[in-house]
Amino acid sequence: MTMEPATRLTLRKEIVMLVVEDDQGHYLLIRHCLRQAGIQNKIIHLKDGQEALDYVFDEACSPNDIRKFIMLLDIRMPGLDGVEVLEQLKQNHRTADMPIIMLTTSQDRDLARQCYELGCAAHVVKPPGDVLIRAIQRVSERY
């Protein structure tokens, strides 16, 4: 169940939303939430942590491309989980400044603190709604 966002948001056209989510249903809820909030930017669905790293570190992905990304990263995924992906992205000079919003179903404060210590821009508990849209708004203001 998604909470319809009251916040409307228009991002600069060149911003690309990378949604890293292994659950197709959750991805569809996130996409719906973004569209309901007025976000019409390109959305790329990456189905797990390894696919996210492969996409971002692909040689065809230039530093200029990376500067356009806002990543919405699920924490709990099989294989490489979101915390591991966050850590690898923040340790690499090409991707260290990419805004990453962590998504989770957990209320675990220690996990949230760990994500902030590793450099995430925001930590949002699902289902997506106004909190997610406001987090995107905050990080998009850096552009």
URGI-V151842 format. One record per pair of residues at least 6 apart in sequence whose ideal C-beta (glycine too) atoms are under 7 Angstrom apart, sorted by sequence separation. I is the first residue (numbers start at 1). J is the second residue. D is the distance in whole Angstrom. If there is no record, write none. Layout:
<<I | J | D> <I | J | D>>
//
This chain:
<<21 | 27 | 4> <46 | 52 | 4> <55 | 61 | 7> <75 | 81 | 6> <89 | 95 | 4> <90 | 96 | 5> <75 | 82 | 4> <116 | 123 | 7> <124 | 131 | 5> <19 | 27 | 6> <74 | 82 | 5> <75 | 83 | 6> <115 | 123 | 5> <124 | 132 | 5> <21 | 30 | 6> <34 | 43 | 7> <46 | 55 | 6> <73 | 82 | 5> <89 | 98 | 6> <56 | 66 | 7> <19 | 30 | 6> <89 | 100 | 7> <112 | 123 | 4> <124 | 135 | 6> <31 | 43 | 6> <73 | 85 | 6> <73 | 86 | 6> <102 | 115 | 5> <122 | 135 | 4> <86 | 100 | 6> <86 | 102 | 7> <122 | 138 | 7> <17 | 34 | 7> <122 | 139 | 7> <27 | 45 | 5> <102 | 120 | 5> <107 | 125 | 6> <121 | 139 | 5> <101 | 120 | 7> <82 | 102 | 6> <100 | 120 | 5> <101 | 121 | 6> <105 | 125 | 7> <100 | 121 | 6> <101 | 122 | 5> <102 | 123 | 5> <103 | 124 | 6> <104 | 125 | 6> <105 | 126 | 5> <99 | 121 | 4> <102 | 124 | 7> <104 | 126 | 7> <101 | 124 | 6> <103 | 126 | 6> <17 | 41 | 6> <19 | 43 | 6> <21 | 45 | 7> <16 | 41 | 6> <17 | 42 | 7> <22 | 47 | 6> <15 | 41 | 5> <16 | 42 | 5> <17 | 43 | 5> <18 | 44 | 5> <19 | 45 | 5> <20 | 46 | 5> <22 | 48 | 5> <2 | 29 | 5> <19 | 46 | 7> <71 | 98 | 6> <73 | 100 | 5> <75 | 102 | 6> <5 | 33 | 6> <9 | 37 | 5> <10 | 38 | 6> <11 | 39 | 6> <13 | 41 | 7> <16 | 44 | 6> <18 | 46 | 6> <49 | 77 | 6> <66 | 94 | 6> <73 | 101 | 7> <75 | 103 | 7> <76 | 104 | 7> <90 | 118 | 6> <8 | 37 | 6> <9 | 38 | 6> <20 | 49 | 7> <48 | 77 | 5> <50 | 79 | 6> <66 | 95 | 6> <69 | 98 | 5> <70 | 99 | 5> <71 | 100 | 5> <72 | 101 | 5> <73 | 102 | 6> <74 | 103 | 5> <75 | 104 | 4> <86 | 115 | 6> <90 | 119 | 4> <2 | 32 | 6> <7 | 37 | 6> <8 | 38 | 4> <9 | 39 | 6> <11 | 41 | 5> <48 | 78 | 7> <49 | 79 | 6> <50 | 80 | 5> <71 | 101 | 7> <73 | 103 | 6> <2 | 33 | 5> <5 | 36 | 6> <48 | 79 | 5> <49 | 80 | 3> <63 | 94 | 6> <72 | 103 | 6> <83 | 114 | 7> <87 | 118 | 5> <4 | 36 | 6> <5 | 37 | 4> <20 | 52 | 4> <48 | 80 | 7> <49 | 81 | 6> <53 | 85 | 6> <66 | 98 | 6> <83 | 115 | 7> <86 | 118 | 5> <49 | 82 | 7> <52 | 85 | 6> <56 | 89 | 7> <86 | 119 | 7> <18 | 52 | 7> <86 | 120 | 6> <101 | 135 | 5> <49 | 84 | 6> <53 | 88 | 6> <101 | 136 | 7> <49 | 85 | 4> <75 | 111 | 7> <101 | 139 | 7> <56 | 95 | 6> <99 | 139 | 4> <30 | 72 | 6> <99 | 142 | 7> <18 | 69 | 5> <20 | 71 | 6> <16 | 68 | 5> <20 | 72 | 7> <22 | 74 | 6> <15 | 68 | 6> <16 | 69 | 5> <17 | 70 | 6> <18 | 71 | 4> <19 | 72 | 5> <20 | 73 | 5> <21 | 74 | 5> <14 | 68 | 5> <18 | 72 | 7> <20 | 74 | 6> <15 | 70 | 6> <17 | 72 | 7> <22 | 77 | 4> <22 | 78 | 6> <20 | 82 | 7> <20 | 85 | 7> <70 | 136 | 6> <70 | 139 | 6> <70 | 140 | 7> <33 | 128 | 4> <33 | 129 | 6> <37 | 133 | 5> <29 | 127 | 6> <30 | 128 | 5> <29 | 128 | 6> <33 | 132 | 6> <26 | 126 | 7> <7 | 130 | 5> <3 | 127 | 6> <5 | 129 | 5> <6 | 130 | 6> <9 | 133 | 6> <2 | 127 | 5> <5 | 130 | 5> <15 | 140 | 6> <1 | 127 | 6> <2 | 128 | 6> <3 | 129 | 3> <7 | 133 | 4> <2 | 129 | 7> <3 | 130 | 7> <7 | 134 | 6> <9 | 136 | 7> <5 | 133 | 4> <9 | 137 | 5> <15 | 143 | 6> <11 | 140 | 5> <7 | 137 | 7> <12 | 143 | 6>>
//
